[in-house]
Amino acid sequence: MDIKVIAFDADDTLWVNEPYFQETEQKFCTLMEAYLPPHELSQELLKIEIANLGIYGYGIKGYILSMIEAALKISGNTLPMDAINKIVDFGKELLHQPIELLDDVKEVLQALKGHYRLVVATKGDLLDQERKLKKSGLSHFFHHIEIMSEKGESDYRKLLRHLDIAPGEFLMIGNSLKSDVLPVINIGGQAIHVPFHTTWAHEHVEIKPEHAAFKQVAHLTEVLALLLETP
């Protein structure tokens, strides 16, 4: 593999993220249980989240606004003000969750740093992702940080132009087939999928690419055997 740059997704690749959102969604469903069953509340919230992505983008702030919108819609605009305040508090709690690194992340980054340019390529709210990266203690491993509004083919092409590399010299490592693998493969790059035990419904796809540039590993440490020469 003629790789010069390895990009890592952040949320649920370097540190825990989706489980915190799921805990918040459970609190939301408990708050709104007088209106609808939990599964219907979750479905309504997801619909509104997806509809709002083009306005708010990804991240906690947009999620808070989507929860408020969903609550007002579900309640027929009768939700008491104290309930709206609780939803805002749910969001603030989410913003202050600790950064929990996934197993062996530091060891993998340390092993790769001397051999490749390492970058972060993640999507989400700029301030929130910068905060998480700073709190993670991982910033010094990375040559470049790219916080993207979306992870489509055009977004990756823009990143490659900035890095001044050809698609075949770029490897993306992440937990999402939809965001971290398929668009990279489609533009001629390479990708390694590291599944996380839970995935946001909007990121879920069933089909795995059958392509020489795609690999899947069970644990992040397995990428070292693929990327480092052994005596």
N, C-alpha and C positions, 0 to 999 in steps of 0.2 A: 504494500500500500504506500503510495507516494504522498503521504499526509504531511502537511506543514502546520496546520492549525487544527486544534481540537476545541470544539465549543461544547459547553455544558449547559443544559437547562438548569434552572435553579429550584423552583418549587417541586417538591417530591422527587427530585433527582439528587440535589445536594442537601436539602433539609425538608422537614415535614411541613406540609401545607394543607392539603385537602382534608385530612381528619379534623382540623380546626374549623373549617367551613361546615363540615357535617355536624359537628357539635353545636355550632351556632344555628344551623337549620333545625336541629331538634328543639332548641330553645324557642325558636320562632313558631314551630308547630305546636309546642305546649302552650305558648301564649295565645295562639289562635284556635285552639282545639274546640272552642264553643261554636265555631263557624263551619268547619269542614273536617273530615277525617285526615290523619297525617299524610297519607299518600297523595290525596288530592291537593292539600296545601303545598306539598313539595312540587307537584306537577305545575301548579299555578305559578309558584315562585320561579321555577326553571324557565317557563315560557316568558315571563317578564324579564328575567335576567338576559336571555338570549336576544329578545327584542331590543333591549337597551344597550347591547354591546357596541353598536355603531355610534351611540351617543356618549356613553360613559367609558367605554373600553373595559379592560379586565382589571380586577383588583377589588380591594375591600370597600373603597368609597362608593363605587358603583353598586356593589352588593348591598350596602346599607340603603341606598336610595331605592333599589329594586325591592328590598324587603318592605320598606315603607309603602311603596306604590302597590305591592301585592296585598298588604294588609288593608289598605284603604279600599281597594277594589273588592276584596273578599268580604269585607264588613259593610259594603255599601256606603262607604264614607261615614260610618258611625263609630269608628274606633276611638275610644277615649284618648285624650292627650297623654295620660300617663303610660298607656301602652306604646304610643309612638316614642316616648322618651326611653322606654325599655329597649325598643329596637335600636335606637341610637346607641344606647349603652352596650348592647350586644356587639355592635360594630366596633366600638372603642375597645372592648375587651379583646376582640379579634386582632386589632391593631397592636395590642400590647402582649400578644402571646410570645413566649420565649422562642428563640431560634434553636431548634433541636436538629443537629446534624445527623444525617443518616450514617449508618455504620461504615467505617473505614474510608470516609470521604477524604479526610486530610491525608491519609497514607497514600491513596491513589493519586491525588493531585501532586503530592511531593515526589512520587516516583516518576510522574510524567513531565514535570515542569522542566527538567533539564534536557528533554528530548524534543519537545514540541512547544509552539506558542499556544498557550491556553487562554480561552476567552469564555465569558459568560454570555449566553444568548437566551434571554428570557423575556416573557411578556408580562404586562401588568402595570400598575400605577408606579410612576417614576419615583416619587418620594418613598413609597412603601418598599419597593424593591431595593432602593439605595439603603434604606434603613436596615433591612434584613441582611444585606450583604455586609454592611459595616458591623452589625452585631454578630455575624457568623464568624468573624475572624479569618475569613478566607481571601480577602481582597488581594493580599500580596502574591497569591498564586497566579493572578490573571494579568495578561498583557492588555486586555481590553474588556470593557463591560458594555454590552448592547442591550438596552431595555426597549423592547419593541412593542408597538401598539397591536401588532398582529404577527403571526408567523406563517406567512404564505410564501409562495415561490418568489414573488417580487421583493419581499422583505429580505429573504436570504440572498438574493442576487445583489441587493444594495449592500448588505454586510460584506459579501465577498469582494465587491469593488472597493469598499473601505479598507479591507485587509490586504488588498492587492494580490489575491491568489486566484487560481483557477478552481472551478468546482471540484475537480478530482483531487485537489490538495486539501479539501475541507472535510472534516468528520464531525458530525453532530451526535452527542450522547444525551439521551433523555428518556423520560417515562411515557411520553405521549406519542403514539403512532401518528395521530392526526397532525400534531404541531411540530414534532421533533424529527420525524422519520420521512413521511411521505413527500412533503414538499422538497426536502433536501435531495432525496433520491431522484425526484422528477427533474431537478435542474443539473443532475450529473454529479452530485456529491455523494458522500458515504455516511452511513448512520448506524448507530448501535442503540438498540432498544433495551432499556433496563426497567422492566415493569415494576410499578408500585402497587401495593396491595389494594388501594382504592383509587378510583379515577372519577373526576367530575363527568357527569353524564354527557355534557357537550363535547368532551374530548374523546369519547369512547368510539372506536371503530372496530369492526369484527375482522376485517381482512388484513392479513400481514403480507407485505410485499415479498414476492419470490424474485430476488434480485441478488446478484453477486456482491453488490455494494451494501447489502443489509445483513446485519447480524443481530441476534438477540441473546442476552446473557441473563442469568438468574440473579446475579449480584454484581455490583459495580467493580469489585476486585477482579472479576474475570476479564475485564478489558485489558489488564496489564499483560496477560499472556498473549493477547492479540496484537498489542501495540509495542511491546518491548522485546528486543532481541535477547534471547537467552543463550548462554555459552553452550 
